């Protein structure tokens, strides 16, 4: 159990690495003072362009994926895999290095979900792409994907503890989009431009 506890703590700190903030600073920009002020891939993309945005997306995704893959490699119980995935996600959303403020967790959640249920991720990505293609809102696609994810995990995996973790992560993702939801209702949300 000692290894599981250490990896759970490590996963939180890995999740807390502020990928977007660090990449933006390397480009001479404080991303927290630019665009929406969010440190995630969408704001980095809009502020600094496709290349840095994609790097942020990949980095944030890996923060969720790598700890889960390590846990699976060591054959840890599902409960610990779920705890490690949740810890990595919470590290991004409630970042210890940024005064427990962070991003919305979409890319890090994607990494966690890739580690526990890749088949479900494939199905949910179709929903994300379809929503963004139709309405041009990244936030709406993210919300729709988060809402759909627990159902797909429940159907494809039948692992209660993983389903519960997925519900918690998805609920946090939707909650962190509350300002986007308000802007969507008001018609003031920024549309995605490729």
C-alpha positions as CSV (number, residue, x, y, z in Angstrom):
1,X,0.0,0.0,0.0
2,X,3.0,2.3,0.5
3,X,3.7,2.4,-3.3
4,X,0.0,3.2,-4.0
5,X,0.0,6.1,-1.5
6,X,3.2,7.5,-2.9
7,X,2.0,7.3,-6.5
8,X,-1.3,9.0,-5.6
9,X,0.5,11.9,-4.0
10,X,2.9,12.0,-6.9
11,X,0.0,12.0,-9.4
12,X,-1.4,15.1,-7.7
13,X,1.9,16.9,-8.1
14,X,2.3,15.7,-11.7
15,X,-1.3,17.0,-12.4
16,X,-0.2,20.3,-10.8
17,X,2.5,21.0,-13.4
18,X,1.0,24.1,-15.2
19,X,1.8,23.1,-18.8
20,X,0.1,26.0,-20.5
21,X,1.5,28.6,-18.0
22,X,5.1,27.3,-18.5
23,X,4.8,27.1,-22.3
24,X,3.3,30.6,-22.5
25,X,6.0,32.0,-20.1
26,X,8.6,30.5,-22.4
27,X,7.0,32.6,-25.2
28,X,7.1,35.7,-23.0
29,X,3.4,35.7,-22.1
30,X,1.5,35.3,-18.8
31,X,-1.4,33.3,-20.0
32,X,-3.4,34.2,-16.8
33,X,-3.5,37.8,-18.1
34,X,-4.4,36.9,-21.7
35,X,-7.6,35.9,-23.3
36,X,-9.9,34.2,-20.9
37,X,-7.1,34.0,-18.3
38,X,-7.4,30.2,-18.2
39,X,-4.1,28.1,-18.3
40,X,-5.6,25.4,-20.5
41,X,-5.1,24.5,-24.1
42,X,-8.0,26.4,-25.6
43,X,-6.8,29.8,-24.2
44,X,-3.2,29.0,-25.1
45,X,-4.3,28.1,-28.6
46,X,-6.2,31.4,-29.0
47,X,-3.5,33.5,-27.5
48,X,-0.3,31.9,-28.9
49,X,-1.4,29.8,-31.8
50,X,-1.9,26.2,-32.9
51,X,1.6,24.9,-32.0
52,X,1.7,26.0,-28.4
53,X,-1.9,25.1,-28.0
54,X,-1.4,21.5,-29.2
55,X,1.7,21.2,-27.0
56,X,-0.4,22.3,-24.0
57,X,-3.1,19.8,-24.9
58,X,-0.6,17.0,-25.1
59,X,1.2,18.0,-21.9
60,X,-2.0,18.3,-19.9
61,X,-3.3,15.0,-21.3
62,X,-0.1,13.2,-20.4
63,X,-0.4,14.5,-16.8
64,X,-3.5,12.3,-16.4
65,X,-2.4,9.4,-18.6
66,X,1.1,8.7,-17.3
67,X,0.2,8.1,-13.6
68,X,-2.7,5.9,-14.5
69,X,-0.5,3.8,-16.9
70,X,2.1,3.5,-14.1
71,X,-0.6,2.2,-11.7
72,X,-1.8,-0.3,-14.3
73,X,1.8,-1.4,-15.0
74,X,2.3,-2.2,-11.4
75,X,-1.0,-4.1,-11.3
76,X,-2.6,-1.9,-8.7
77,X,-6.2,-2.5,-7.6
78,X,-9.0,-0.6,-9.5
79,X,-9.6,1.5,-6.4
80,X,-6.1,2.8,-6.4
81,X,-6.1,3.3,-10.2
82,X,-9.2,5.5,-9.8
83,X,-7.7,7.4,-6.8
84,X,-4.5,8.0,-8.8
85,X,-6.5,9.3,-11.8
86,X,-8.6,11.5,-9.7
87,X,-5.5,12.9,-7.9
88,X,-3.9,13.8,-11.2
89,X,-7.1,15.5,-12.4
90,X,-7.5,17.4,-9.1
91,X,-3.8,18.5,-9.3
92,X,-4.6,20.3,-12.6
93,X,-7.9,21.8,-11.4
94,X,-6.8,22.8,-7.9
95,X,-3.1,23.5,-8.6
96,X,-0.9,23.6,-5.5
97,X,1.6,25.8,-7.3
98,X,-1.0,28.3,-8.3
99,X,-2.8,28.9,-5.0
100,X,-5.1,25.9,-5.7
101,X,-6.4,27.5,-8.9
102,X,-6.0,25.8,-12.2
103,X,-7.6,24.9,-15.5
104,X,-10.9,23.3,-16.3
105,X,-9.4,19.8,-16.5
106,X,-10.6,18.7,-19.9
107,X,-7.3,17.5,-21.3
108,X,-6.1,16.0,-18.0
109,X,-9.5,14.2,-17.7
110,X,-8.9,13.0,-21.3
111,X,-5.6,11.5,-20.2
112,X,-7.1,9.8,-17.2
113,X,-10.0,8.4,-19.3
114,X,-7.5,7.2,-22.0
115,X,-5.7,5.2,-19.2
116,X,-8.8,3.6,-17.8
117,X,-11.3,3.3,-20.7
118,X,-9.8,4.0,-24.2
119,X,-12.8,2.6,-25.9
120,X,-15.1,5.0,-24.2
121,X,-12.8,7.9,-25.1
122,X,-13.1,7.0,-28.8
123,X,-16.9,7.1,-28.6
124,X,-16.9,10.4,-26.7
125,X,-14.4,12.0,-29.0
126,X,-17.0,11.5,-31.8
127,X,-19.5,13.5,-29.7
128,X,-17.0,16.2,-29.0
129,X,-16.0,16.6,-32.6
130,X,-19.6,16.5,-33.8
131,X,-20.7,19.2,-31.3
132,X,-17.7,21.5,-32.1
133,X,-18.2,21.0,-35.8
134,X,-21.9,21.8,-35.6
135,X,-21.9,24.7,-33.2
136,X,-18.2,25.8,-33.1
137,X,-17.9,26.0,-29.3
138,X,-15.1,24.1,-27.7
139,X,-16.7,24.6,-24.3
140,X,-20.0,23.0,-25.5
141,X,-18.1,20.1,-27.0
142,X,-16.2,19.6,-23.7
143,X,-19.4,19.7,-21.6
144,X,-21.2,17.3,-23.9
145,X,-18.3,14.9,-23.8
146,X,-18.0,15.1,-20.0
147,X,-21.7,14.5,-19.7
148,X,-21.6,11.4,-21.9
149,X,-18.4,9.9,-20.5
150,X,-19.8,8.1,-17.4
151,X,-22.5,6.4,-19.5
152,X,-20.0,5.0,-21.9
153,X,-17.7,3.8,-19.2
154,X,-20.6,2.1,-17.4
155,X,-21.6,0.3,-20.6
156,X,-18.2,-0.7,-21.8
157,X,-16.3,-1.5,-18.6
158,X,-18.6,-2.6,-15.8
159,X,-16.1,-1.5,-13.1
160,X,-18.1,0.4,-10.5
161,X,-15.1,2.2,-8.9
162,X,-14.0,3.4,-12.3
163,X,-17.5,4.5,-13.1
164,X,-17.7,6.5,-9.9
165,X,-14.4,8.2,-10.5
166,X,-15.6,9.0,-14.0
167,X,-18.8,10.6,-12.6
168,X,-16.8,12.7,-10.2
169,X,-14.3,13.9,-12.8
170,X,-17.0,14.6,-15.4
171,X,-19.0,16.6,-12.8
172,X,-16.0,18.7,-12.0
173,X,-15.3,19.4,-15.7
174,X,-18.9,20.6,-16.1
175,X,-18.8,22.6,-12.9
176,X,-15.6,24.3,-14.0
177,X,-17.4,25.4,-17.2
178,X,-20.2,27.3,-15.3
179,X,-19.0,30.6,-16.7
180,X,-18.9,29.2,-20.2
181,X,-22.5,27.9,-19.7
182,X,-23.6,31.4,-18.7
183,X,-21.9,32.8,-21.8
184,X,-23.5,30.1,-24.0
185,X,-26.9,31.1,-22.7
186,X,-26.2,34.8,-23.3
187,X,-24.8,34.2,-26.8
188,X,-21.4,35.7,-25.9
189,X,-19.3,32.6,-25.8
190,X,-16.3,32.7,-28.2
191,X,-16.6,30.4,-31.2
192,X,-13.7,28.1,-32.3
193,X,-11.8,29.3,-35.3
194,X,-9.5,26.7,-36.9
